[in-house]
């Protein structure tokens, strides 16, 4: 009787063990199947997203600068030289490089453009010059001794020529309406000569000293400190369509010239 009871208990235990093994085995298989399905879904989702964003199957690394050609940046250096640098591509975008003048800047050569001379003050006149290349000292004031005839002893200038009287030049009484204006300071012009481009020549009278300005008229008249006269000719001196006046000193050296037309 005791043996039969033990046999029955053993049989029941085996049956329970078999039932538990079967239950847990099926459950593990189902879990493994679900995990595999989830991985497949995640993989399919990644593929779909990749296609939506890029239009192609995703790749490990894309070269965004492929086919991108960046331009140069150029600048003008202070000495006028031009330098450049090549912009580089990074992540599909071109950088902005900054060219360096370097030695070109150190070799800057000034190119001066100067204005007109000022009035004479204390024996000198000045003008302002600007360096067009923008070197270190791009502006300077340039002085010099006074150069105009009224300010420099011994110098005579032909200032102007009035080549027509503005009325009938055929009448000699109108010839004094044309003249040559000379300017100088304390210059003894004895023996000096003024000539046109043709055959006319005026000789300054003995003892004539130019102080300030004098007009040399083409007609007849009485010489004074401010007005001189050719007193010579049958026709006006200066051609209306163009001529040239040449002033020479007593030694025959050319002092000044004035052309028009």
C-alpha positions in Angstrom: 0.0 0.0 0.0 2.8 2.4 0.8 4.6 1.6 -2.4 1.5 2.3 -4.4 1.2 5.7 -2.8 4.8 6.6 -3.6 4.4 5.5 -7.2 1.3 7.7 -7.5 3.1 10.8 -6.1 6.1 10.2 -8.4 3.8 10.0 -11.4 2.0 13.2 -10.5 5.4 15.1 -10.0 6.6 14.0 -13.4 3.3 15.2 -15.0 3.5 18.6 -13.4 7.2 19.0 -14.4 6.3 18.2 -18.0 3.4 20.6 -18.0 5.6 23.5 -16.6 8.3 22.8 -19.1 5.8 22.9 -22.0 4.3 26.2 -20.7 7.5 28.1 -20.2 9.0 26.8 -23.5 6.0 28.1 -25.5 6.2 31.5 -23.7 9.9 31.9 -24.5 9.3 31.1 -28.1 6.5 33.7 -28.3 8.7 36.4 -26.7 11.5 35.7 -29.1 9.2 35.9 -32.0 7.8 39.3 -30.8 11.3 40.7 -30.3 12.2 39.7 -33.8 9.1 41.4 -35.2 9.9 44.6 -33.3 13.5 44.6 -34.7 12.1 44.1 -38.2 9.6 47.0 -37.7 12.4 49.3 -36.5 14.6 48.4 -39.4 11.7 49.0 -41.9 10.9 52.4 -40.2 14.6 53.5 -40.5 14.6 52.6 -44.2 11.3 54.5 -44.8 12.7 57.6 -43.0 15.9 57.5 -44.9 14.0 57.4 -48.2 11.7 60.3 -47.2 14.6 62.6 -46.2 17.2 61.8 -48.9 15.2 60.2 -51.6 17.8 57.4 -51.7 19.0 54.6 -49.5 21.0 56.1 -46.6 24.8 55.9 -46.9 27.4 55.9 -44.2 29.0 59.4 -45.1 28.1 61.9 -47.8 30.7 64.4 -49.2 28.7 67.7 -49.2 31.6 69.6 -50.9 31.7 67.3 -53.9 31.4 69.5 -57.0 31.5 72.8 -55.0 34.0 75.3 -56.3 34.6 78.3 -54.1 35.6 81.7 -55.6 38.6 83.8 -54.7 38.5 86.9 -52.5 40.6 89.8 -53.9 41.7 93.2 -52.4 43.8 96.1 -53.5 46.8 96.8 -51.3 47.9 100.4 -50.5 50.6 100.3 -53.2 48.1 99.4 -55.9 49.0 95.7 -56.0 46.2 93.1 -55.9 46.3 90.0 -53.7 43.9 87.1 -53.4 43.1 84.0 -51.4 41.0 80.9 -52.3 37.9 80.3 -50.1 37.6 76.7 -48.8 34.5 74.4 -48.7 33.4 72.9 -45.4 30.1 71.0 -45.0 28.9 72.3 -48.3 29.5 76.0 -47.5 32.3 78.2 -48.8 34.4 80.1 -46.2 35.3 83.8 -46.4 39.0 84.1 -46.4 40.9 87.4 -45.9 43.8 88.2 -48.3 47.0 89.6 -46.7 49.0 92.4 -48.4 52.1 91.4 -46.5 55.3 92.5 -48.3 53.2 94.4 -50.9 52.1 96.8 -48.2 55.6 97.3 -46.9 56.7 98.2 -50.5 54.1 100.9 -50.9 55.3 103.6 -53.3 53.6 107.0 -52.9 52.1 108.7 -56.0 51.6 112.4 -55.3 48.9 114.6 -56.8 49.3 118.3 -55.9 47.0 121.3 -55.9 47.8 124.8 -56.9 50.3 127.0 -55.2 49.2 129.5 -52.6 49.8 133.2 -52.5 53.3 134.3 -51.6 53.8 134.8 -47.8 57.2 135.8 -46.4 59.0 134.9 -49.6 57.5 131.4 -50.0 54.4 129.7 -51.3 52.9 126.3 -50.6 50.7 123.6 -52.0 49.0 120.5 -50.6 49.9 117.1 -52.1 47.9 113.9 -51.6 49.3 110.4 -52.0 46.9 108.5 -54.3 48.3 105.1 -53.1 47.4 105.9 -49.5 50.9 105.1 -48.0 51.7 106.0 -44.4 52.0 109.7 -45.0 49.2 110.3 -47.5 49.1 114.1 -47.3 51.9 116.7 -47.1 52.4 120.4 -47.6 55.1 121.3 -50.0 56.8 124.7 -49.8 59.0 126.6 -52.3 60.3 130.1 -52.8 57.9 132.5 -54.5 57.9 132.0 -58.3 55.6 134.7 -59.8 57.2 137.5 -61.7 56.0 140.2 -59.3 57.5 138.4 -56.3 60.9 137.4 -57.8 63.4 140.0 -58.7 64.8 139.7 -62.3 61.9 137.6 -63.6 59.5 138.7 -66.4 56.4 136.8 -67.5 54.1 137.2 -70.6 50.8 137.2 -68.8 48.3 137.6 -71.6 47.8 138.6 -75.2 44.7 140.6 -76.4 45.1 139.7 -80.1 42.1 141.7 -81.4 40.7 145.1 -80.6 37.2 143.8 -81.0 36.3 146.4 -83.6 37.6 147.1 -87.1 41.2 146.0 -87.1 41.8 147.5 -90.5 41.9 151.0 -89.0 45.2 151.8 -87.4 43.5 154.0 -84.7 42.0 150.7 -83.3 45.3 148.8 -83.2 46.0 149.9 -79.6 43.1 147.7 -78.6 45.4 144.7 -79.0 48.3 144.3 -76.7 50.7 142.0 -74.8 50.7 142.2 -71.0 54.0 141.7 -69.2 54.7 141.4 -65.5 57.9 141.7 -63.5 59.7 143.3 -60.6 62.5 145.9 -60.9 63.9 144.5 -64.1 65.9 146.7 -66.4 64.7 145.6 -69.8 67.0 147.8 -71.9 67.7 145.9 -75.2 65.2 143.1 -74.5 63.1 142.0 -77.5 59.5 140.7 -78.0 58.7 139.0 -81.3 55.7 137.3 -82.9 55.8 134.1 -84.9 56.3 136.2 -88.1 58.7 139.1 -88.7 57.6 141.6 -86.1 60.0 142.4 -83.3 59.9 145.1 -80.6 63.0 146.3 -78.8 62.5 147.8 -75.3 63.8 151.3 -75.0 66.9 152.2 -73.2 66.4 152.7 -69.5 63.0 151.0 -69.3 62.6 149.3 -65.9 59.6 147.0 -65.5 58.0 147.4 -62.1 54.6 145.6 -61.9 52.8 145.3 -65.2 53.1 147.0 -68.6 51.0 146.7 -71.8 52.8 146.7 -75.2 50.2 148.1 -77.7 50.3 147.2 -81.4 49.6 150.9 -82.5 51.3 154.2 -82.1 51.6 156.2 -78.9 53.9 157.8 -76.2 55.8 155.3 -74.0 55.2 155.4 -70.3 56.0 153.1 -67.3 52.7 151.3 -67.8 52.1 151.5 -71.6 54.5 150.9 -74.5 53.8 151.1 -78.3 55.2 149.4 -81.3 55.1 152.6 -83.4 56.1 150.7 -86.5 53.8 148.8 -88.7 51.2 148.9 -91.5 49.1 146.2 -90.0 48.2 144.8 -86.6 50.8 142.6 -84.9 48.9 139.6 -83.6 47.0 137.1 -85.8 43.4 136.4 -84.7 43.6 132.7 -85.6 46.8 132.0 -83.6 50.3 133.3 -82.9 53.2 133.0 -80.5 55.0 135.7 -78.5 58.7 135.2 -77.6 60.5 137.3 -75.0 64.3 137.5 -75.0 66.7 139.3 -72.8 69.5 141.6 -73.9 71.8 138.6 -74.4 69.3 136.9 -76.6 68.3 134.2 -74.2 64.6 133.2 -74.2 62.9 134.4 -71.0 59.3 133.4 -71.7 56.9 132.3 -74.5 53.2 132.6 -74.9 51.2 130.9 -77.6 47.5 130.8 -78.5 45.1 129.6 -81.2 
